[in-house]
Amino acid sequence: MTRPQGVHHLALSTGNMKAQLAFFTEVLGMELVALFWMHGVKGAWHSFLKLNDQCFLSFVHMPAMSGLVREVGVTHPPHAGGASAGGTMHHLSLRVKDEAELMQMRDRIRAHGVPVFGHLEHGMCKSIYFSGPEGLNLEVACHGELEPGAWLDPEVIALCGISDDELARMTSPAPFVPSATPIQQPAFDADKPHPIYPEHIYEKMLRMPDVEYTARFSEPTSPRELRERQKAATS
């Protein structure tokens, strides 16, 4: 089945890597499994906190981030019921197994002096709400009942401008039919989403064959293995 089957990692920007790692390991009990120079980005750090063996929370730090101003209502919402600009993270919800674990997590967070509100019954989930460093809006939830179709509100669907045909396609996406040969990189189209790079660099990236991109920018060697190689080379 050609579709995403889970979250590998959610990457959040931070101006204070130590504070974020301390909060998520000490307050929430998540395990730090990686902290290294971010691949291909000079001066940047990348960290990974384990949610399970295949799902991680990640933080990215670049020196410039420490001086960037966080503006409530623009860069992030003031709370889980507030607004922020499109494309920014609104809130992060972490999952636990059941209501008993949810209440234990509430106690764990409060034991570190962090206020927590809830739980709230949402039908499809139960949630508690709190804040993290740098204005993060956080939630912990356990899954509830998600009856097929019960949470598709006709009024909201209409306000979104979604037609019946469009809704049918969204709720039952067409399967992807693999091509006999790899599909080539599309030409630039201003109506499609694009990362923001200097124009001359982005043009070269679009023309670059996939095999060349992989060969030039992949960095599969771990920091430990790299330092072992460096040590062996100088001994």
RACOR-V588381 format. One record per run of one state. SS is the DSSP state (hx for helix, st for strand, lp for the rest). FROM is the first residue (numbers start at 1). LEN is the number of residues. If there is no record, write none. Layout:
# RACOR-V588381
ss = {SS:SS}
from = {FROM:FROM}
len = {LEN:LEN}
This chain:
# RACOR-V588381
ss = {lp:st:lp:hx:lp:st:lp:st:lp:st:lp:hx:lp:st:lp:st:lp:st:lp:hx:lp:st:lp:st:hx:st:lp:hx:lp:hx:lp:hx:lp:hx:lp:hx:lp}
from = {1:9:14:17:28:31:38:45:53:55:62:63:68:72:73:76:77:92:97:99:112:117:122:125:133:136:144:154:160:164:172:199:208:210:218:223:235}
len = {8:5:3:11:3:7:7:8:2:7:1:5:4:1:3:1:15:5:2:13:5:5:3:8:3:8:10:6:4:8:27:9:2:8:5:12:1}
